[in-house]
Amino acid sequence: MDVVLDEASVKAQIRIFLERYYAEQRDPDEVKLGDLDSFTLIQLLLHIEDAFDIVVLEELHNFRGGGFDEFSAFVVQMGTRKPVHTP
């Protein structure tokens, strides 16, 4: 089954990551993108890359900030421009 790369799917993967990362320490709905340290942000991006079989990390320097909505849009934009991982 193919996974659709759209903002809603990316946001769903962000939520999955946050739920696992914070477990019972924090409500994922209260976490803002700016709360993540650089290591956690990279972990999140790698999680998204794996979920959608895309490559985005190399373009992270082009992200101009914002919240998870802007981050999701960025991932979709970059993910559709980059080739998928090859075996």
MMTF fields as JSON, N, C-alpha, C and O atoms, coordinates in Angstrom:
{
  "mmtfVersion": "1.0.0",
  "mmtfProducer": "UNKNOWN",
  "numBonds": 347,
  "numAtoms": 348,
  "numGroups": 87,
  "numChains": 1,
  "numModels": 1,
  "chainsPerModel": [1],
  "groupsPerChain": [87],
  "chainIdList": ["A"],
  "bondAtomList": [4, 2, 8, 6, 12, 10, 16, 14, 20, 18, 24, 22, 28, 26, 32, 30, 36, 34, 40, 38, 44, 42, 48, 46, 52, 50, 56, 54, 60, 58, 64, 62, 68, 66, 72, 70, 76, 74, 80, 78, 84, 82, 88, 86, 92, 90, 96, 94, 100, 98, 104, 102, 108, 106, 112, 110, 116, 114, 120, 118, 124, 122, 128, 126, 132, 130, 136, 134, 140, 138, 144, 142, 148, 146, 152, 150, 156, 154, 160, 158, 164, 162, 168, 166, 172, 170, 176, 174, 180, 178, 184, 182, 188, 186, 192, 190, 196, 194, 200, 198, 204, 202, 208, 206, 212, 210, 216, 214, 220, 218, 224, 222, 228, 226, 232, 230, 236, 234, 240, 238, 244, 242, 248, 246, 252, 250, 256, 254, 260, 258, 264, 262, 268, 266, 272, 270, 276, 274, 280, 278, 284, 282, 288, 286, 292, 290, 296, 294, 300, 298, 304, 302, 308, 306, 312, 310, 316, 314, 320, 318, 324, 322, 328, 326, 332, 330, 336, 334, 340, 338, 344, 342],
  "bondOrderList": [1, 1, 1, 1, 1, 1, 1, 1, 1, 1, 1, 1, 1, 1, 1, 1, 1, 1, 1, 1, 1, 1, 1, 1, 1, 1, 1, 1, 1, 1, 1, 1, 1, 1, 1, 1, 1, 1, 1, 1, 1, 1, 1, 1, 1, 1, 1, 1, 1, 1, 1, 1, 1, 1, 1, 1, 1, 1, 1, 1, 1, 1, 1, 1, 1, 1, 1, 1, 1, 1, 1, 1, 1, 1, 1, 1, 1, 1, 1, 1, 1, 1, 1, 1, 1, 1],
  "groupList": [{"groupName": "MET", "atomNameList": ["N", "CA", "C", "O"], "elementList": ["N", "C", "C", "O"], "formalChargeList": [0, 0, 0, 0], "bondAtomList": [1, 0, 2, 1, 3, 2], "bondOrderList": [1, 1, 2], "singleLetterCode": "M", "chemCompType": "L-PEPTIDE LINKING"}, {"groupName": "ASP", "atomNameList": ["N", "CA", "C", "O"], "elementList": ["N", "C", "C", "O"], "formalChargeList": [0, 0, 0, 0], "bondAtomList": [1, 0, 2, 1, 3, 2], "bondOrderList": [1, 1, 2], "singleLetterCode": "D", "chemCompType": "L-PEPTIDE LINKING"}, {"groupName": "VAL", "atomNameList": ["N", "CA", "C", "O"], "elementList": ["N", "C", "C", "O"], "formalChargeList": [0, 0, 0, 0], "bondAtomList": [1, 0, 2, 1, 3, 2], "bondOrderList": [1, 1, 2], "singleLetterCode": "V", "chemCompType": "L-PEPTIDE LINKING"}, {"groupName": "LEU", "atomNameList": ["N", "CA", "C", "O"], "elementList": ["N", "C", "C", "O"], "formalChargeList": [0, 0, 0, 0], "bondAtomList": [1, 0, 2, 1, 3, 2], "bondOrderList": [1, 1, 2], "singleLetterCode": "L", "chemCompType": "L-PEPTIDE LINKING"}, {"groupName": "GLU", "atomNameList": ["N", "CA", "C", "O"], "elementList": ["N", "C", "C", "O"], "formalChargeList": [0, 0, 0, 0], "bondAtomList": [1, 0, 2, 1, 3, 2], "bondOrderList": [1, 1, 2], "singleLetterCode": "E", "chemCompType": "L-PEPTIDE LINKING"}, {"groupName": "ALA", "atomNameList": ["N", "CA", "C", "O"], "elementList": ["N", "C", "C", "O"], "formalChargeList": [0, 0, 0, 0], "bondAtomList": [1, 0, 2, 1, 3, 2], "bondOrderList": [1, 1, 2], "singleLetterCode": "A", "chemCompType": "L-PEPTIDE LINKING"}, {"groupName": "SER", "atomNameList": ["N", "CA", "C", "O"], "elementList": ["N", "C", "C", "O"], "formalChargeList": [0, 0, 0, 0], "bondAtomList": [1, 0, 2, 1, 3, 2], "bondOrderList": [1, 1, 2], "singleLetterCode": "S", "chemCompType": "L-PEPTIDE LINKING"}, {"groupName": "LYS", "atomNameList": ["N", "CA", "C", "O"], "elementList": ["N", "C", "C", "O"], "formalChargeList": [0, 0, 0, 0], "bondAtomList": [1, 0, 2, 1, 3, 2], "bondOrderList": [1, 1, 2], "singleLetterCode": "K", "chemCompType": "L-PEPTIDE LINKING"}, {"groupName": "GLN", "atomNameList": ["N", "CA", "C", "O"], "elementList": ["N", "C", "C", "O"], "formalChargeList": [0, 0, 0, 0], "bondAtomList": [1, 0, 2, 1, 3, 2], "bondOrderList": [1, 1, 2], "singleLetterCode": "Q", "chemCompType": "L-PEPTIDE LINKING"}, {"groupName": "ILE", "atomNameList": ["N", "CA", "C", "O"], "elementList": ["N", "C", "C", "O"], "formalChargeList": [0, 0, 0, 0], "bondAtomList": [1, 0, 2, 1, 3, 2], "bondOrderList": [1, 1, 2], "singleLetterCode": "I", "chemCompType": "L-PEPTIDE LINKING"}, {"groupName": "ARG", "atomNameList": ["N", "CA", "C", "O"], "elementList": ["N", "C", "C", "O"], "formalChargeList": [0, 0, 0, 0], "bondAtomList": [1, 0, 2, 1, 3, 2], "bondOrderList": [1, 1, 2], "singleLetterCode": "R", "chemCompType": "L-PEPTIDE LINKING"}, {"groupName": "PHE", "atomNameList": ["N", "CA", "C", "O"], "elementList": ["N", "C", "C", "O"], "formalChargeList": [0, 0, 0, 0], "bondAtomList": [1, 0, 2, 1, 3, 2], "bondOrderList": [1, 1, 2], "singleLetterCode": "F", "chemCompType": "L-PEPTIDE LINKING"}, {"groupName": "TYR", "atomNameList": ["N", "CA", "C", "O"], "elementList": ["N", "C", "C", "O"], "formalChargeList": [0, 0, 0, 0], "bondAtomList": [1, 0, 2, 1, 3, 2], "bondOrderList": [1, 1, 2], "singleLetterCode": "Y", "chemCompType": "L-PEPTIDE LINKING"}, {"groupName": "PRO", "atomNameList": ["N", "CA", "C", "O"], "elementList": ["N", "C", "C", "O"], "formalChargeList": [0, 0, 0, 0], "bondAtomList": [1, 0, 2, 1, 3, 2], "bondOrderList": [1, 1, 2], "singleLetterCode": "P", "chemCompType": "L-PEPTIDE LINKING"}, {"groupName": "GLY", "atomNameList": ["N", "CA", "C", "O"], "elementList": ["N", "C", "C", "O"], "formalChargeList": [0, 0, 0, 0], "bondAtomList": [1, 0, 2, 1, 3, 2], "bondOrderList": [1, 1, 2], "singleLetterCode": "G", "chemCompType": "PEPTIDE LINKING"}, {"groupName": "THR", "atomNameList": ["N", "CA", "C", "O"], "elementList": ["N", "C", "C", "O"], "formalChargeList": [0, 0, 0, 0], "bondAtomList": [1, 0, 2, 1, 3, 2], "bondOrderList": [1, 1, 2], "singleLetterCode": "T", "chemCompType": "L-PEPTIDE LINKING"}, {"groupName": "HIS", "atomNameList": ["N", "CA", "C", "O"], "elementList": ["N", "C", "C", "O"], "formalChargeList": [0, 0, 0, 0], "bondAtomList": [1, 0, 2, 1, 3, 2], "bondOrderList": [1, 1, 2], "singleLetterCode": "H", "chemCompType": "L-PEPTIDE LINKING"}, {"groupName": "ASN", "atomNameList": ["N", "CA", "C", "O"], "elementList": ["N", "C", "C", "O"], "formalChargeList": [0, 0, 0, 0], "bondAtomList": [1, 0, 2, 1, 3, 2], "bondOrderList": [1, 1, 2], "singleLetterCode": "N", "chemCompType": "L-PEPTIDE LINKING"}],
  "groupTypeList": [0, 1, 2, 2, 3, 1, 4, 5, 6, 2, 7, 5, 8, 9, 10, 9, 11, 3, 4, 10, 12, 12, 5, 4, 8, 10, 1, 13, 1, 4, 2, 7, 3, 14, 1, 3, 1, 6, 11, 15, 3, 9, 8, 3, 3, 3, 16, 9, 4, 1, 5, 11, 1, 9, 2, 2, 3, 4, 4, 3, 16, 17, 11, 10, 14, 14, 14, 11, 1, 4, 11, 6, 5, 11, 2, 2, 8, 0, 14, 15, 10, 7, 13, 2, 16, 15, 13],
  "groupIdList": [1, 2, 3, 4, 5, 6, 7, 8, 9, 10, 11, 12, 13, 14, 15, 16, 17, 18, 19, 20, 21, 22, 23, 24, 25, 26, 27, 28, 29, 30, 31, 32, 33, 34, 35, 36, 37, 38, 39, 40, 41, 42, 43, 44, 45, 46, 47, 48, 49, 50, 51, 52, 53, 54, 55, 56, 57, 58, 59, 60, 61, 62, 63, 64, 65, 66, 67, 68, 69, 70, 71, 72, 73, 74, 75, 76, 77, 78, 79, 80, 81, 82, 83, 84, 85, 86, 87],
  "secStructList": [7, 7, 7, 7, 7, 1, 2, 2, 2, 2, 2, 2, 2, 2, 2, 2, 2, 2, 2, 2, 2, 2, 6, 6, 6, 1, 7, 4, 4, 4, 7, 7, 4, 4, 4, 1, 7, 2, 2, 2, 2, 2, 2, 2, 2, 2, 2, 2, 2, 2, 2, 2, 6, 7, 7, 7, 4, 4, 4, 4, 4, 4, 7, 7, 7, 7, 7, 2, 2, 2, 2, 2, 2, 2, 2, 2, 2, 2, 2, 2, 2, 1, 7, 7, 7, 7, 7],
  "xCoordList": [0.845, 0.0, 0.888, 1.79, 0.642, 1.406, 0.941, -0.249, 1.902, 1.606, 1.522, 2.394, 0.474, 0.268, 1.06, 0.956, 1.847, 2.609, 1.801, 1.822, 1.096, 0.373, 0.509, 0.993, 0.085, 0.28, -0.415, 0.129, -1.597, -2.321, -1.559, -1.487, -0.995, -0.23, 1.058, 1.45, 1.709, 2.922, 2.593, 3.309, 1.516, 1.098, 0.774, 1.067, 0.174, -0.127, 1.165, 1.244, 2.168, 3.451, 4.156, 4.828, 4.007, 4.572, 3.94, 4.633, 2.639, 1.932, 2.405, 2.646, 2.539, 3.031, 4.409, 4.673, 5.278, 6.626, 6.571, 7.218, 5.803, 5.726, 5.147, 5.608, 4.142, 3.555, 4.586, 4.651, 5.394, 6.423, 7.575, 8.081, 7.981, 9.137, 8.871, 9.703, 7.719, 7.403, 6.68, 6.571, 6.185, 5.454, 4.462, 3.549, 4.624, 3.672, 4.217, 3.608, 5.361, 5.977, 5.269, 5.268, 4.677, 4.128, 3.001, 3.044, 2.007, 0.904, 1.409, 1.849, 1.351, 1.846, 1.163, 1.755, -0.076, -0.791, -0.201, -0.436, 0.556, 1.152, 2.553, 3.111, 3.123, 4.484, 4.465, 3.663, 5.35, 5.523, 6.833, 7.737, 6.932, 8.146, 9.366, 10.433, 9.211, 10.31, 10.747, 11.812, 9.943, 10.314, 11.355, 12.037, 11.477, 12.378, 13.809, 14.068, 14.733, 16.14, 16.57, 15.812, 17.763, 18.195, 18.265, 17.925, 18.693, 18.774, 17.381, 17.201, 16.417, 15.052, 14.423, 13.687, 14.714, 14.204, 14.736, 13.995, 16.018, 16.597, 15.959, 15.669, 15.74, 15.057, 13.66, 13.243, 12.945, 11.611, 11.691, 10.902, 12.621, 12.745, 13.11, 12.582, 13.997, 14.344, 13.143, 12.952, 12.337, 11.105, 10.18, 9.617, 10.034, 9.173, 9.753, 9.019, 11.061, 11.693, 11.432, 11.103, 11.577, 11.326, 9.866, 9.57, 8.957, 7.525, 7.095, 6.227, 7.703, 7.277, 8.291, 8.065, 9.414, 10.473, 10.9, 10.944, 11.211, 11.654, 12.971, 13.397, 13.604, 14.826, 14.578, 14.311, 14.669, 14.399, 15.518, 15.723, 16.231, 17.216, 18.196, 18.547, 18.627, 19.598, 19.058, 19.831, 17.755, 17.121, 16.676, 16.096, 16.938, 16.462, 16.954, 16.27, 18.129, 18.656, 17.766, 17.887, 16.885, 15.969, 14.679, 13.881, 14.472, 13.263, 13.396, 14.384, 12.401, 12.461, 11.729, 11.536, 11.331, 10.731, 9.224, 8.584, 8.683, 7.24, 6.886, 7.697, 5.688, 5.201, 5.138, 5.723, 4.415, 4.289, 3.528, 3.763, 2.624, 1.922, 2.905, 2.881, 3.768, 4.758, 5.785, 6.232, 6.145, 7.092, 6.504, 7.199, 5.229, 4.563, 4.519, 4.78, 4.191, 4.162, 5.552, 5.691, 6.58, 7.958, 8.327, 8.915, 7.987, 8.299, 7.625, 8.247, 6.375, 5.661, 6.323, 6.55, 6.629, 7.261, 8.615, 8.883, 9.452, 10.78, 10.7, 11.456, 9.797, 9.665, 9.184, 9.507, 8.425, 7.947, 8.966, 8.853, 9.963, 11.006, 12.206, 12.95, 12.397, 13.553, 13.182, 12.056, 14.117, 13.831, 13.738, 14.351, 12.974, 12.849, 14.139, 14.971, 14.293, 15.466, 15.513, 14.478, 16.691, 16.838, 17.527, 18.391, 17.144, 17.735, 19.196, 19.836],
  "yCoordList": [-1.179, 0.0, 1.24, 1.358, 2.147, 3.379, 4.369, 4.484, 5.068, 6.084, 7.423, 7.766, 8.173, 9.472, 10.529, 10.633, 11.306, 12.387, 13.673, 14.337, 14.01, 15.277, 15.813, 15.115, 17.045, 17.689, 16.938, 16.832, 16.422, 15.686, 14.426, 14.099, 13.725, 12.51, 12.84, 12.113, 13.921, 14.337, 14.722, 14.341, 15.472, 15.853, 14.613, 14.573, 13.606, 12.368, 11.681, 11.149, 11.693, 11.097, 11.909, 11.34, 13.216, 14.057, 13.673, 13.53, 13.51, 13.145, 11.787, 11.626, 10.819, 9.493, 9.616, 9.03, 10.378, 10.57, 11.208, 10.73, 12.286, 12.992, 12.114, 12.163, 11.312, 10.406, 9.397, 9.09, 8.882, 7.91, 8.59, 8.061, 9.74, 10.426, 10.9, 10.724, 11.494, 12.031, 11.042, 11.257, 9.962, 8.924, 9.577, 10.274, 9.365, 9.929, 11.168, 11.671, 11.667, 12.833, 14.14, 15.087, 14.178, 15.439, 15.17, 14.181, 16.03, 15.918, 16.371, 17.512, 15.502, 15.863, 17.105, 17.815, 17.365, 18.535, 19.839, 20.899, 19.766, 20.971, 21.253, 22.32, 20.306, 20.463, 21.351, 21.149, 22.32, 23.211, 22.851, 22.291, 23.165, 22.872, 23.506, 22.895, 24.71, 25.405, 24.755, 25.083, 23.839, 23.119, 22.033, 21.584, 21.614, 20.516, 21.022, 22.045, 20.298, 20.64, 20.101, 19.377, 20.443, 20.083, 18.569, 18.065, 17.844, 16.391, 15.78, 14.891, 16.24, 15.724, 16.083, 15.284, 17.284, 17.682, 16.755, 16.363, 16.411, 15.491, 14.109, 13.458, 13.656, 12.371, 12.391, 11.423, 13.487, 13.633, 13.57, 12.872, 14.283, 14.303, 12.925, 12.509, 12.215, 10.86, 9.926, 9.054, 10.106, 9.323, 9.567, 8.627, 10.828, 11.178, 10.627, 10.098, 10.747, 10.2, 8.702, 8.205, 7.988, 6.543, 6.226, 5.295, 6.994, 6.738, 6.916, 6.191, 7.883, 8.199, 7.801, 8.006, 7.228, 6.829, 8.008, 7.91, 9.117, 10.328, 10.798, 10.312, 11.739, 12.354, 13.852, 14.519, 14.375, 15.792, 16.448, 17.659, 15.653, 16.186, 17.164, 18.186, 16.846, 17.705, 19.098, 20.019, 19.256, 20.546, 21.291, 22.372, 20.73, 21.333, 22.765, 23.588, 23.065, 24.435, 25.465, 26.663, 25.014, 25.919, 26.186, 27.034, 25.471, 25.686, 27.009, 27.249, 27.854, 29.211, 29.367, 30.483, 28.271, 28.343, 28.386, 28.39, 28.417, 28.388, 27.24, 26.798, 26.772, 25.678, 24.382, 24.253, 23.426, 22.132, 22.231, 21.424, 23.199, 23.37, 23.744, 23.165, 24.713, 25.145, 24.035, 23.842, 23.317, 22.22, 21.118, 20.558, 20.807, 19.788, 20.204, 19.39, 21.456, 21.96, 21.884, 21.519, 22.226, 22.154, 20.719, 20.478, 19.775, 18.371, 17.901, 17.22, 18.256, 17.856, 18.476, 17.795, 19.751, 20.43, 19.803, 19.502, 19.61, 19.043, 17.56, 17.075, 16.851, 15.417, 15.07, 14.003, 15.948, 15.677, 16.116, 15.737, 16.908, 17.339, 16.412, 16.358, 15.691, 14.812, 13.398, 12.962, 12.668, 11.262, 10.449, 10.787, 9.388, 8.512, 7.741, 7.679, 7.148, 6.311, 5.201, 4.696, 4.841, 3.727, 2.583, 2.806, 1.336, 0.17, 0.006, -0.923],
  "zCoordList": [0.0, 0.0, 0.0, 0.829, -0.91, -0.998, 0.069, 0.362, 0.634, 1.629, 0.914, 0.116, 1.201, 0.574, 1.343, 2.566, 0.609, 1.223, 1.098, 0.061, 2.163, 2.218, 3.636, 4.527, 3.84, 5.14, 6.271, 7.37, 6.014, 7.063, 7.474, 8.658, 6.503, 6.808, 7.555, 8.467, 7.176, 7.874, 9.319, 10.245, 9.504, 10.865, 11.698, 12.893, 11.072, 11.792, 12.23, 13.337, 11.368, 11.737, 12.824, 13.684, 12.791, 13.852, 15.183, 16.191, 15.179, 16.42, 16.929, 18.125, 16.042, 16.435, 17.074, 18.123, 16.434, 16.974, 18.356, 19.288, 18.492, 19.773, 20.872, 22.012, 20.54, 21.531, 22.017, 23.207, 21.089, 21.47, 22.205, 23.194, 21.73, 22.293, 23.718, 24.609, 23.918, 25.236, 26.128, 27.335, 25.546, 26.283, 27.233, 26.79, 28.5, 29.464, 30.154, 31.099, 29.691, 30.314, 29.964, 30.75, 28.791, 28.302, 27.314, 26.583, 27.283, 26.329, 24.95, 24.806, 23.944, 22.612, 22.028, 21.216, 22.441, 21.933, 22.447, 21.868, 23.521, 24.095, 23.564, 23.821, 22.827, 22.313, 21.07, 20.158, 21.053, 19.898, 19.201, 19.822, 17.938, 17.191, 17.863, 17.917, 18.367, 19.03, 20.336, 20.86, 20.87, 22.09, 21.819, 22.739, 20.571, 20.241, 20.125, 19.489, 20.744, 20.542, 19.177, 18.531, 18.741, 17.391, 17.207, 16.136, 18.22, 18.122, 17.942, 17.109, 18.698, 18.608, 17.265, 16.687, 16.769, 15.458, 14.36, 13.459, 14.442, 13.451, 13.594, 12.59, 14.824, 15.023, 14.407, 13.772, 14.595, 14.01, 12.494, 11.858, 11.922, 10.467, 9.928, 8.896, 10.604, 10.175, 10.286, 9.439, 11.324, 11.464, 10.266, 9.705, 9.886, 8.747, 7.453, 6.619, 7.28, 6.073, 5.96, 4.883, 7.062, 7.045, 6.75, 6.0, 7.335, 7.155, 5.703, 5.215, 5.012, 3.645, 2.582, 1.389, 3.022, 2.096, 1.216, -0.01, 1.878, 1.198, 1.8, 2.848, 1.132, 1.624, 1.734, 0.735, 2.954, 3.199, 4.016, 3.933, 4.793, 5.736, 5.082, 5.67, 3.878, 3.2, 2.893, 2.627, 2.93, 2.639, 3.894, 3.795, 5.065, 6.306, 6.476, 7.085, 5.945, 6.064, 5.36, 5.619, 4.483, 3.779, 4.554, 4.155, 5.654, 6.449, 7.187, 7.882, 7.032, 7.593, 8.916, 9.397, 9.492, 10.813, 10.797, 9.746, 11.98, 12.155, 13.068, 13.882, 12.927, 13.757, 12.973, 11.898, 13.535, 12.873, 11.551, 10.652, 11.41, 10.132, 9.029, 7.943, 9.314, 8.325, 8.063, 6.932, 9.12, 8.971, 8.096, 7.248, 8.3, 7.474, 6.013, 5.127, 5.756, 4.377, 3.754, 2.587, 4.528, 4.056, 3.69, 2.636, 4.548, 4.29, 3.007, 2.191, 2.829, 1.61, 0.389, -0.611, 0.467, -0.664, -1.004, -2.167, -0.015, -0.257, -0.604, -1.445, 0.034, -0.199, -1.588, -2.112, -2.183, -3.544, -4.581, -5.747, -4.185, -5.11, -5.111, -6.089, -4.032, -3.898, -4.305, -4.063, -4.923, -5.234, -3.953, -2.94, -4.012, -2.856, -2.686, -3.591, -1.498, -1.246, -2.29, -2.725, -2.674, -3.617, -2.904, -2.056, -3.247, -2.565, -2.888, -2.396]
}
